[in-house]
């Protein structure tokens, strides 16, 4: 499939995705990234309450931290958004957690329902590198108990007929201290170095 055809398919896909209303407890709008067809995808967890205002993934406080990480390996926010397809486990705001702090974690049915969009994106983009960001996103690809078991390493998984490399990152939430102290701080740097060295990343940038 040519890059032009892939881009056309991806734009059409996003138009359909933007109209999705399949999860009644999720709060619109649907948040999508720019229609990039490079072989690099990142997969977040779900939009926060503010992403709807700016209409883009990681468009608020956590995004500032995330893009600082990528700037440390030579890619600024503008280039990242243009070259990396920014997907998520769920594309709408789940709402606030009524039993504690932070946002509600999407339930299994919501994750399953929204996964149809990710599956279509795999087919269109044919990613060679997926960067899952945060525990919920990482769990869609890898079985693990602790972040220290998966962050800072490169993994390979099969998605249908597609074999893809996975380099997980912790979530850049301001509520998290994991990536600010040992061993998380070192493992984050290890992960960023692996991303920087990956052939798909080098080709994209």
N, CA, C and O of each residue as an XYZ file, in Angstrom:
820
protein
N       0.839     -1.198      0.000
C       0.000      0.000      0.000
C       0.878      1.255      0.000
O       1.796      1.364      0.813
N       0.608      2.196     -0.898
C       1.412      3.407     -0.968
C       1.129      4.301      0.229
O       0.097      4.176      0.888
N       2.077      5.217      0.500
C       1.908      6.123      1.634
C       0.699      7.037      1.430
O      -0.005      7.367      2.384
N       0.464      7.444      0.173
C      -0.686      8.303     -0.121
C      -1.993      7.577      0.162
O      -2.908      8.148      0.754
N      -2.080      6.315     -0.261
C      -3.275      5.517     -0.006
C      -3.479      5.299      1.478
O      -4.605      5.382      1.969
N      -2.401      5.019      2.200
C      -2.480      4.825      3.653
C      -2.993      6.087      4.338
O      -3.822      6.018      5.245
N      -2.495      7.233      3.898
C      -2.929      8.495      4.494
C      -4.412      8.728      4.236
O      -5.136      9.160      5.133
N      -4.865      8.450      3.033
C      -6.276      8.614      2.711
C      -7.139      7.694      3.571
O      -8.181      8.106      4.079
N      -6.701      6.452      3.729
C      -7.440      5.504      4.565
C      -7.469      5.957      6.016
O      -8.480      5.818      6.705
N      -6.334      6.505      6.474
C      -6.250      6.932      7.866
C      -7.150      8.142      8.126
O      -7.796      8.222      9.171
N      -7.194      9.070      7.191
C      -8.071     10.238      7.327
C      -9.533      9.791      7.367
O     -10.313     10.283      8.182
N      -9.897      8.869      6.496
C     -11.261      8.344      6.486
C     -11.574      7.611      7.794
O     -12.661      7.751      8.354
N     -10.607      6.833      8.264
C     -10.737      6.128      9.539
C     -10.994      7.113     10.690
O     -11.873      6.890     11.522
N     -10.226      8.192     10.726
C     -10.387      9.168     11.798
C     -11.736      9.876     11.729
O     -12.311     10.222     12.761
N     -12.231     10.087     10.540
C     -13.555     10.700     10.400
C     -14.627      9.798     11.003
O     -15.547     10.275     11.666
N     -14.505      8.507     10.772
C     -15.450      7.554     11.353
C     -15.275      7.478     12.867
O     -16.252      7.469     13.615
N     -14.026      7.422     13.307
C     -13.723      7.366     14.732
C     -14.294      8.569     15.471
O     -14.812      8.429     16.579
N     -14.205      9.733     14.871
C     -14.673     10.963     15.516
C     -16.177     10.968     15.763
O     -16.670     11.731     16.593
N     -16.904     10.121     15.046
C     -18.356     10.041     15.197
C     -18.784      8.941     16.167
O     -19.980      8.737     16.375
N     -17.823      8.231     16.763
C     -18.144      7.075     17.601
C     -18.896      7.487     18.874
O     -18.504      8.430     19.561
N     -19.979      6.768     19.173
C     -20.766      6.996     20.391
C     -21.099      5.665     21.066
O     -22.145      5.544     21.704
N     -20.229      4.673     20.935
C     -20.535      3.315     21.379
C     -20.461      3.118     22.893
O     -21.024      2.156     23.414
N     -19.777      4.011     23.604
C     -19.614      3.842     25.055
C     -20.394      4.927     25.789
O     -19.936      6.068     25.847
N     -21.558      4.607     26.351
C     -22.446      5.623     26.915
C     -21.881      6.392     28.107
O     -22.298      7.520     28.371
N     -20.930      5.785     28.834
C     -20.379      6.468     30.013
C     -19.134      7.290     29.700
O     -18.616      7.996     30.565
N     -18.659      7.197     28.464
C     -17.517      8.016     28.053
C     -18.007      9.405     27.651
O     -19.129      9.565     27.170
N     -17.156     10.397     27.852
C     -17.543     11.784     27.631
C     -16.864     12.323     26.379
O     -15.637     12.379     26.299
N     -17.685     12.721     25.395
C     -17.168     13.290     24.146
C     -16.483     14.625     24.433
O     -16.719     15.231     25.478
N     -15.622     15.091     23.494
C     -15.406     14.592     22.141
C     -14.400     13.454     22.077
O     -13.637     13.218     23.013
N     -14.420     12.752     20.943
C     -13.377     11.778     20.631
C     -12.100     12.552     20.295
O     -12.125     13.497     19.507
N     -10.998     12.145     20.896
C      -9.724     12.838     20.684
C      -8.841     12.004     19.756
O      -8.571     10.836     20.036
N      -8.399     12.596     18.667
C      -7.510     11.898     17.722
C      -6.262     12.741     17.473
O      -6.281     13.965     17.598
N      -5.180     12.053     17.117
C      -3.945     12.736     16.776
C      -3.900     13.078     15.296
O      -4.854     12.824     14.561
N      -2.800     13.650     14.868
C      -2.643     13.980     13.453
C      -2.491     12.690     12.649
O      -1.933     11.717     13.157
N      -2.975     12.661     11.404
C      -2.960     11.428     10.604
C      -1.594     11.112     10.019
O      -1.384     11.244      8.813
N      -0.667     10.695     10.869
C       0.674     10.348     10.418
C       0.733      8.878     10.012
O       0.134      8.026     10.669
N       1.442      8.583      8.947
C       1.569      7.200      8.489
C       3.004      6.683      8.605
O       3.375      5.731      7.919
N       3.815      7.304      9.471
C       5.139      6.733      9.715
C       4.945      5.412     10.458
O       3.839      5.106     10.903
N       5.998      4.643     10.591
C       5.892      3.311     11.197
C       5.984      3.355     12.722
O       6.228      2.333     13.363
N       5.787      4.548     13.302
C       5.837      4.710     14.753
C       4.464      5.132     15.267
O       3.873      6.091     14.772
N       3.964      4.406     16.266
C       2.727      4.766     16.952
C       3.019      4.923     18.438
O       3.848      4.203     18.995
N       2.336      5.864     19.075
C       2.304      5.863     20.531
C       0.867      5.614     20.963
O      -0.074      6.041     20.294
N       0.705      4.925     22.077
C      -0.624      4.573     22.574
C      -0.739      5.039     24.018
O      -0.105      4.485     24.915
N      -1.556      6.067     24.229
C      -1.805      6.546     25.577
C      -2.912      5.756     26.239
O      -3.337      4.722     25.722
N      -3.382      6.234     27.379
C      -4.411      5.527     28.131
C      -5.801      6.017     27.718
O      -6.580      5.265     27.133
N      -6.105      7.266     28.022
C      -7.363      7.903     27.639
C      -7.178      9.400     27.851
O      -6.365      9.803     28.683
N      -7.910     10.228     27.122
C      -7.771     11.675     27.307
C      -8.160     12.107     28.723
O      -8.987     11.470     29.377
N      -7.553     13.192     29.178
C      -7.961     13.797     30.441
C      -9.071     14.810     30.203
O      -9.523     14.999     29.073
N      -9.496     15.450     31.263
C     -10.624     16.377     31.178
C     -10.315     17.583     30.301
O     -11.233     18.167     29.725
N      -9.049     17.972     30.185
C      -8.692     19.185     29.445
C      -8.435     18.941     27.954
O      -8.456     19.881     27.160
N      -8.192     17.671     27.570
C      -7.853     17.401     26.168
C      -8.979     17.795     25.218
O      -8.728     18.151     24.067
N     -10.222     17.733     25.701
C     -11.352     18.132     24.869
C     -11.309     19.602     24.482
O     -11.839     19.992     23.442
N     -10.676     20.416     25.321
C     -10.589     21.850     25.034
C      -9.626     22.127     23.873
O      -9.854     23.027     23.065
N      -8.561     21.346     23.807
C      -7.527     21.595     22.796
C      -7.600     20.616     21.630
O      -6.931     20.797     20.613
N      -8.428     19.567     21.789
C      -8.681     18.620     20.692
C      -7.416     17.908     20.209
O      -7.208     17.745     19.007
N      -6.579     17.489     21.152
C      -5.401     16.720     20.755
C      -4.909     15.882     21.935
O      -5.051     16.296     23.085
N      -4.335     14.717     21.666
C      -3.825     13.865     22.743
C      -2.676     14.531     23.486
O      -1.891     15.273     22.897
N      -2.587     14.260     24.771
C      -1.527     14.817     25.612
C      -1.393     16.319     25.388
O      -0.296     16.844     25.197
N      -2.527     16.987     25.418
C      -2.540     18.422     25.162
C      -2.489     19.283     26.409
O      -2.636     20.503     26.328
N      -2.280     18.653     27.576
C      -2.298     19.443     28.810
C      -1.047     19.160     29.637
O       0.019     18.941     29.063
N      -1.143     19.159     30.946
C       0.034     19.117     31.824
C       0.913     17.896     31.594
O       2.130     18.027     31.466
N       0.309     16.705     31.540
C       1.112     15.497     31.325
C       1.844     15.565     29.997
O       2.962     15.064     29.873
N       1.214     16.184     29.001
C       1.846     16.311     27.696
C       3.118     17.140     27.746
O       4.079     16.854     27.031
N       3.129     18.163     28.586
C       4.335     18.986     28.704
C       5.523     18.146     29.154
O       6.633     18.280     28.638
N       5.266     17.278     30.125
C       6.330     16.390     30.604
C       6.720     15.389     29.531
O       7.906     15.147     29.308
N       5.725     14.804     28.862
C       6.001     13.822     27.812
C       6.877     14.410     26.718
O       7.840     13.781     26.281
N       6.545     15.609     26.278
C       7.308     16.197     25.175
C       8.683     16.687     25.627
O       9.584     16.831     24.800
N       8.857     16.940     26.901
C      10.202     17.210     27.416
C      11.077     15.961     27.279
O      12.264     16.041     26.964
N      10.455     14.809     27.524
C      11.204     13.555     27.365
C      11.679     13.401     25.925
O      12.841     13.077     25.682
N      10.779     13.633     24.973
C      11.158     13.445     23.575
C      12.123     14.531     23.097
O      12.971     14.276     22.242
N      11.997     15.723     23.639
C      12.967     16.773     23.304
C      14.366     16.380     23.747
O      15.354     16.768     23.123
N      14.450     15.606     24.828
C      15.764     15.185     25.331
C      16.462     14.237     24.366
O      17.672     14.033     24.460
N      15.700     13.654     23.432
C      16.328     12.804     22.401
C      16.173     13.440     21.011
O      16.231     12.754     19.991
N      15.977     14.759     20.994
C      16.095     15.510     19.758
C      14.842     15.735     18.946
O      14.939     16.174     17.800
N      13.642     15.447     19.498
C      12.400     15.621     18.744
C      11.456     16.532     19.513
O      11.060     16.214     20.635
N      11.091     17.672     18.914
C      10.191     18.585     19.607
C       8.734     18.173     19.391
O       8.434     17.280     18.598
N       7.840     18.842     20.114
C       6.424     18.464     20.099
C       5.811     18.528     18.702
O       5.081     17.621     18.302
N       6.100     19.582     17.969
C       5.511     19.742     16.641
C       5.887     18.581     15.728
O       5.027     17.996     15.070
N       7.177     18.251     15.691
C       7.629     17.152     14.842
C       7.077     15.816     15.304
O       6.706     14.973     14.487
N       7.025     15.624     16.619
C       6.479     14.373     17.146
C       5.037     14.195     16.695
O       4.671     13.130     16.197
N       4.218     15.222     16.864
C       2.804     15.123     16.486
C       2.635     14.879     14.986
O       1.686     14.214     14.572
N       3.536     15.407     14.179
C       3.440     15.233     12.730
C       3.898     13.851     12.277
O       3.401     13.330     11.278
N       4.841     13.256     13.002
C       5.473     12.023     12.530
C       5.046     10.760     13.272
O       5.227      9.659     12.751
N       4.490     10.890     14.464
C       4.072      9.730     15.256
C       2.550      9.715     15.339
O       1.935     10.716     15.706
N       1.947      8.585     14.998
C       0.486      8.485     15.126
C       0.134      8.277     16.592
O       0.504      7.267     17.190
N      -0.580      9.235     17.165
C      -0.886      9.219     18.591
C      -2.274      8.615     18.823
O      -3.295      9.283     18.662
N      -2.281      7.350     19.200
C      -3.515      6.638     19.494
C      -3.694      6.542     21.016
O      -2.923      7.127     21.776
N      -4.712      5.805     21.446
C      -4.943      5.596     22.870
C      -5.796      4.351     23.056
O      -6.483      3.913     22.133
N      -5.746      3.788     24.255
C      -6.582      2.636     24.578
C      -8.050      3.009     24.428
O      -8.827      2.263     23.833
N      -8.432      4.170     24.970
C      -9.768      4.732     24.796
C      -9.628      6.178     24.352
O      -8.707      6.871     24.784
N     -10.527      6.640     23.495
C     -10.346      7.938     22.845
C     -11.201      9.052     23.439
O     -11.083     10.206     23.028
N     -12.057      8.721     24.399
C     -12.894      9.737     25.047
C     -12.547      9.826     26.530
O     -11.981      8.890     27.096
N     -12.880     10.938     27.152
C     -12.621     11.138     28.574
C     -13.531     10.221     29.388
O     -14.750     10.257     29.224
N     -12.943      9.388     30.277
C     -13.757      8.447     31.051
C     -14.544      9.091     32.197
O     -15.454      8.474     32.751
N     -14.195     10.325     32.548
C     -14.804     10.969     33.715
C     -13.898     10.860     34.928
O     -12.931     10.098     34.931
N     -14.216     11.617     35.942
C     -13.400     11.604     37.155
C     -13.704     10.358     37.982
O     -14.804      9.808     37.924
N     -12.724      9.931     38.739
C     -12.889      8.805     39.644
C     -13.710      9.261     40.853
O     -13.247     10.080     41.647
N     -14.911      8.737     40.989
C     -15.813      9.184     42.063
C     -15.432      8.601     43.419
O     -15.929      9.053     44.451
N     -14.550      7.597     43.422
C     -14.165      6.951     44.688
C     -12.749      7.314     45.120
O     -12.227      6.753     46.084
N     -12.131      8.246     44.414
C     -10.765      8.628     44.762
C     -10.302      9.766     43.884
O     -11.117     10.462     43.279
N      -8.988      9.961     43.811
C      -8.445     11.056     43.009
C      -8.190     10.590     41.584
O      -8.193      9.390     41.305
N      -7.972     11.533     40.691
C      -7.648     11.214     39.313
C      -8.871     10.881     38.480
O     -10.007     11.118     38.893
N      -8.621     10.325     37.290
C      -9.692      9.984     36.353
C     -10.114      8.529     36.521
O      -9.350      7.694     37.004
N     -11.338      8.247     36.113
C     -11.843      6.879     36.139
C     -11.064      6.020     35.149
O     -10.756      6.471     34.046
N     -10.746      4.801     35.530
C     -10.091      3.869     34.615
C     -11.165      3.232     33.735
O     -12.138      2.693     34.263
N     -11.020      3.276     32.422
C     -12.015      2.640     31.558
C     -12.206      1.170     31.924
O     -11.249      0.481     32.278
N     -13.456      0.694     31.836
C     -13.710     -0.700     32.181
C     -13.370     -1.625     31.006
O     -13.064     -1.164     29.906
N     -13.429     -2.927     31.258
C     -13.016     -3.917     30.252
C     -13.844     -3.808     28.973
O     -13.314     -3.950     27.871
N     -15.144     -3.556     29.122
C     -15.988     -3.470     27.935
C     -15.637     -2.242     27.100
O     -15.604     -2.309     25.872
N     -15.376     -1.126     27.769
C     -14.996      0.096     27.049
C     -13.680     -0.098     26.304
O     -13.519      0.347     25.168
N     -12.744     -0.770     26.966
C     -11.454     -1.039     26.330
C     -11.639     -1.949     25.120
O     -11.054     -1.710     24.063
N     -12.449     -2.989     25.275
C     -12.714     -3.913     24.169
C     -13.402     -3.205     23.008
O     -13.048     -3.409     21.847
N     -14.389     -2.370     23.332
C     -15.121     -1.650     22.286
C     -14.200     -0.724     21.507
O     -14.262     -0.672     20.278
N     -13.352      0.002     22.211
C     -12.480      0.969     21.558
C     -11.319      0.299     20.828
O     -10.693      0.907     19.959
N     -11.032     -0.955     21.181
C      -9.896     -1.640     20.562
C     -10.100     -1.857     19.068
O      -9.134     -2.043     18.328
N     -11.362     -1.833     18.619
C     -11.603     -2.010     17.174
C     -10.916     -0.920     16.365
O     -10.475     -1.158     15.240
N     -10.825      0.275     16.937
C     -10.178      1.383     16.236
C      -8.666      1.162     16.165
O      -8.042      1.408     15.133
N      -8.087      0.695     17.273
C      -6.653      0.386     17.278
C      -6.338     -0.705     16.264
O      -5.346     -0.609     15.542
N      -7.169     -1.736     16.202
C      -6.919     -2.839     15.269
C      -6.894     -2.331     13.829
O      -6.050     -2.749     13.037
N      -7.804     -1.443     13.495
C      -7.830     -0.881     12.145
C      -6.583     -0.046     11.877
O      -6.045     -0.052     10.770
N      -6.129      0.675     12.907
C      -4.929      1.511     12.745
C      -3.686      0.661     12.525
O      -2.808      1.039     11.749
N      -3.601     -0.496     13.206
C      -2.475     -1.405     12.951
C      -2.438     -1.802     11.482
O      -1.374     -1.829     10.862
N      -3.604     -2.109     10.934
C      -3.681     -2.565      9.547
C      -3.294     -1.459      8.567
O      -2.636     -1.716      7.559
N      -3.705     -0.237      8.868
C      -3.415      0.876      7.966
C      -1.950      1.303      8.057
O      -1.281      1.478      7.038
N      -1.467      1.466      9.274
C      -0.131      2.038      9.488
C       0.968      0.992      9.384
O       2.087      1.311      8.982
N       0.665     -0.251      9.742
C       1.683     -1.311      9.772
C       2.877     -0.879     10.633
O       4.003     -0.835     10.139
N       2.648     -0.564     11.902
C       3.720     -0.006     12.736
C       4.861     -0.988     12.956
O       4.656     -2.199     13.042
N       6.051     -0.446     13.044
C       7.230     -1.232     13.405
C       7.621     -0.975     14.859
O       8.320     -1.778     15.477
N       7.159      0.160     15.395
C       7.444      0.521     16.787
C       6.190      1.111     17.412
O       5.601      2.055     16.886
N       5.793      0.541     18.543
C       4.685      1.094     19.329
C       5.236      1.510     20.691
O       5.948      0.748     21.346
N       4.897      2.727     21.103
C       5.321      3.267     22.400
C       4.080      3.391     23.279
O       3.375      4.397     23.197
N       3.794      2.389     24.122
C       2.658      2.510     25.042
C       3.056      3.352     26.253
O       4.134      3.174     26.819
N       2.175      4.267     26.638
C       2.500      5.239     27.684
C       1.554      5.055     28.862
O       0.369      5.377     28.772
N       2.081      4.538     29.962
C       1.280      4.295     31.151
C       0.854      2.841     31.281
O       0.839      2.093     30.303
N       0.509      2.451     32.507
C       0.235      1.046     32.814
C      -0.903      0.456     31.987
O      -0.786     -0.661     31.483
N      -1.992      1.190     31.845
C      -3.141      0.666     31.110
C      -2.773      0.386     29.653
O      -3.173     -0.634     29.092
N      -2.006      1.300     29.043
C      -1.580      1.111     27.662
C      -0.594     -0.049     27.551
O      -0.709     -0.876     26.646
N       0.364     -0.113     28.456
C       1.358     -1.187     28.419
C       0.690     -2.549     28.546
O       1.100     -3.516     27.904
N      -0.347     -2.615     29.385
C      -1.044     -3.885     29.646
C      -1.760     -4.432     28.416
O      -2.126     -5.607     28.390
N      -1.964     -3.603     27.402
C      -2.582     -4.089     26.168
C      -1.607     -4.917     25.338
O      -2.011     -5.593     24.392
N      -0.325     -4.864     25.690
C       0.709     -5.540     24.905
C       1.527     -6.542     25.715
O       1.989     -7.550     25.180
N       1.705     -6.263     27.002
C       2.612     -7.060     27.825
C       1.958     -7.427     29.149
O       1.192     -6.648     29.717
N       2.269     -8.622     29.629
C       1.855     -9.014     30.978
C       2.962     -8.618     31.945
O       4.127     -8.952     31.728
N       2.605     -7.911     33.008
C       3.614     -7.466     33.971
C       2.950     -7.137     35.299
O       1.743     -6.905     35.366
N       3.746     -7.121     36.340
C       3.250     -6.735     37.664
C       3.735     -5.350     38.052
O       2.997     -4.572     38.656
N       4.980     -5.042     37.702
C       5.587     -3.773     38.082
C       6.201     -3.105     36.857
O       6.680     -3.781     35.946
N       6.183     -1.780     36.840
C       6.790     -1.047     35.729
C       8.266     -1.376     35.558
O       8.777     -1.375     34.438
N       8.953     -1.658     36.658
C      10.389     -1.958     36.567
C      10.652     -3.209     35.740
O      11.769     -3.414     35.265
N       9.638     -4.045     35.564
C       9.806     -5.277     34.784
C       9.753     -5.039     33.277
O      10.204     -5.882     32.501
N       9.198     -3.883     32.851
C       8.989     -3.673     31.412
C       9.597     -2.387     30.862
O      10.000     -2.353     29.699
N       9.673     -1.327     31.668
C      10.238     -0.056     31.196
C      11.764     -0.167     31.124
O      12.395     -0.766     31.994
N      12.340      0.417     30.079
C      13.782      0.355     29.894
C      14.222     -0.820     29.054
O      15.417     -1.068     28.889
N      13.228     -1.563     28.508
C      13.532     -2.731     27.677
C      12.733     -2.655     26.375
O      11.701     -1.988     26.306
N      13.218     -3.337     25.359
C      12.486     -3.471     24.097
C      11.877     -4.864     24.042
O      12.546     -5.857     24.323
N      10.607     -4.927     23.677
C       9.872     -6.177     23.612
C       9.344     -6.353     22.190
O       9.208     -5.383     21.445
N       9.050     -7.591     21.824
C       8.465     -7.866     20.517
C       7.161     -8.623     20.712
O       7.116     -9.601     21.457
N       6.099     -8.180     20.048
C       4.800     -8.850     20.146
C       4.215     -9.039     18.753
O       4.637     -8.403     17.787
N       3.246     -9.919     18.675
C       2.556    -10.184     17.425
C       1.165     -9.586     17.486
O       0.423     -9.826     18.438
N       0.807     -8.809     16.477
C      -0.536     -8.246     16.364
C      -1.116     -8.716     15.041
O      -0.916     -8.087     14.002
N      -1.849     -9.848     15.093
C      -2.329    -10.447     13.866
C      -1.135    -10.931     13.064
O      -0.345    -11.742     13.546
N      -1.002    -10.438     11.849
C       0.128    -10.817     10.999
C       1.309     -9.864     11.181
O       2.336    -10.014     10.518
N       1.168     -8.884     12.079
C       2.182     -7.855     12.246
C       3.044     -8.147     13.470
O       2.527     -8.294     14.578
N       4.351     -8.229     13.270
C       5.300     -8.316     14.377
C       5.809     -6.908     14.651
O       6.289     -6.236     13.738
N       5.709     -6.458     15.888
C       6.033     -5.062     16.197
C       6.833     -4.977     17.484
O       6.620     -5.755     18.414
N       7.760     -4.021     17.531
C       8.541     -3.771     18.741
C       7.781     -2.835     19.674
O       7.126     -1.888     19.239
N       7.887     -3.125     20.958
C       7.215     -2.343     21.992
C       8.269     -1.770     22.931
O       9.068     -2.517     23.497
N       8.276     -0.451     23.101
C       9.163      0.188     24.080
C       8.279      1.028     25.008
O       7.904      2.145     24.652
N       7.946      0.510     26.181
C       7.011      1.202     27.069
C       7.633      2.410     27.771
O       8.834      2.467     28.032
N       6.758      3.369     28.062
C       7.120      4.515     28.893
C       6.147      4.610     30.063
O       4.990      4.211     29.929
N       6.591      5.132     31.209
C       5.653      5.392     32.305
C       4.729      6.543     31.929
O       5.012      7.294     30.995
N       3.635      6.678     32.650
C       2.759      7.818     32.370
C       3.376      9.087     32.957
O       3.850      9.076     34.093
N       3.372     10.179     32.192
C       4.008     11.421     32.656
C       3.118     12.279     33.557
O       3.254     13.502     33.580
N       2.233     11.658     34.278
C       1.303     12.382     35.148
C       2.043     13.149     36.236
O       3.051     12.686     36.771
N       1.525     14.321     36.549
C       2.096     15.098     37.647
C       1.883     14.442     39.000
O       2.552     14.786     39.974
N       0.941     13.486     39.062
C       0.678     12.772     40.311
C       1.689     11.655     40.556
O       1.791     11.137     41.668
N       2.435     11.286     39.515
C       3.370     10.170     39.618
C       4.760     10.647     40.032
O       5.238     11.690     39.587
N       5.389      9.859     40.892
C       6.793     10.125     41.267
C       7.715      9.028     40.731
O       8.931      9.083     40.919
N       7.128      8.034     40.064
C       7.902      6.847     39.655
C       9.096      7.220     38.796
O      10.193      6.700     38.998
N       8.894      8.117     37.836
C       9.968      8.449     36.885
C      10.886      9.554     37.405
O      11.808      9.982     36.711
N      10.633     10.004     38.607
C      11.447     11.091     39.181
C      12.516     10.579     40.139
O      13.386     11.338     40.564
N      12.454      9.293     40.480
C      13.411      8.744     41.444
C      13.850      7.355     40.992
O      13.226      6.743     40.125
N      14.934      6.870     41.592
C      15.454      5.543     41.237
C      14.470      4.447     41.662
O      13.803      4.573     42.689
N      14.381      3.365     40.863
C      15.096      3.118     39.597
C      14.367      3.680     38.372
O      14.883      3.611     37.257
N      13.169      4.237     38.580
C      12.361      4.705     37.460
C      13.053      5.753     36.610
O      12.922      5.751     35.386
N      13.784      6.643     37.250
C      14.460      7.717     36.523
C      15.456      7.144     35.522
O      15.524      7.598     34.380
N      16.226      6.152     35.948
C      17.212      5.522     35.071
C      16.533      4.696     33.986
O      16.962      4.714     32.833
N      15.476      3.972     34.350
C      14.770      3.134     33.383
C      14.090      3.983     32.307
O      14.023      3.574     31.147
N      13.592      5.146     32.679
C      13.018      6.065     31.693
C      14.079      6.474     30.675
O      13.822      6.469     29.471
N      15.263      6.825     31.155
C      16.339      7.213     30.242
C      16.755      6.053     29.341
O      17.069      6.255     28.168
N      16.757      4.839     29.889
C      17.064      3.658     29.086
C      16.026      3.490     27.970
O      16.378      3.194     26.828
N      14.757      3.680     28.308
C      13.677      3.538     27.325
C      13.794      4.583     26.224
O      13.641      4.262     25.046
N      14.060      5.816     26.595
C      14.198      6.888     25.604
C      15.380      6.626     24.680
O      15.312      6.919     23.487
N      16.454      6.080     25.219
C      17.623      5.760     24.403
C      17.277      4.648     23.407
O      17.705      4.698     22.253
N      16.516      3.662     23.838
C      16.103      2.590     22.932
C      15.202      3.124     21.820
O      15.321      2.711     20.666
N      14.307      4.040     22.169
C      13.439      4.660     21.164
C      14.286      5.412     20.140
O      14.086      5.275     18.933
N      15.218      6.195     20.631
C      16.075      7.001     19.755
C      16.875      6.132     18.790
O      17.151      6.542     17.663
N      17.243      4.941     19.230
C      18.081      4.056     18.418
C      17.269      3.152     17.492
O      17.844      2.477     16.638
N      15.945      3.128     17.645
C      15.134      2.199     16.863
C      15.091      2.636     15.398
O      14.951      3.827     15.121
N      15.210      1.696     14.454
C      15.216      2.051     13.024
C      13.979      2.825     12.575
O      14.097      3.741     11.761
N      12.802      2.483     13.082
C      11.579      3.189     12.665
C      11.606      4.646     13.146
O      11.146      5.544     12.441
N      12.141      4.872     14.336
C      12.261      6.236     14.863
C      13.261      7.030     14.021
O      13.002      8.176     13.655
N      14.398      6.416     13.719
C      15.416      7.080     12.901
C      14.868      7.456     11.526
O      15.164      8.529     11.000
N      14.072      6.566     10.956
C      13.487      6.836      9.644
C      12.469      7.967      9.719
O      12.379      8.784      8.803
N      11.708      8.019     10.797
C      10.684      9.061     10.950
C      11.307     10.424     11.166
O      10.746     11.437     10.749
N      12.460     10.460     11.814
C      13.064     11.749     12.174
C      14.449     11.942     11.567
O      15.079     12.977     11.781
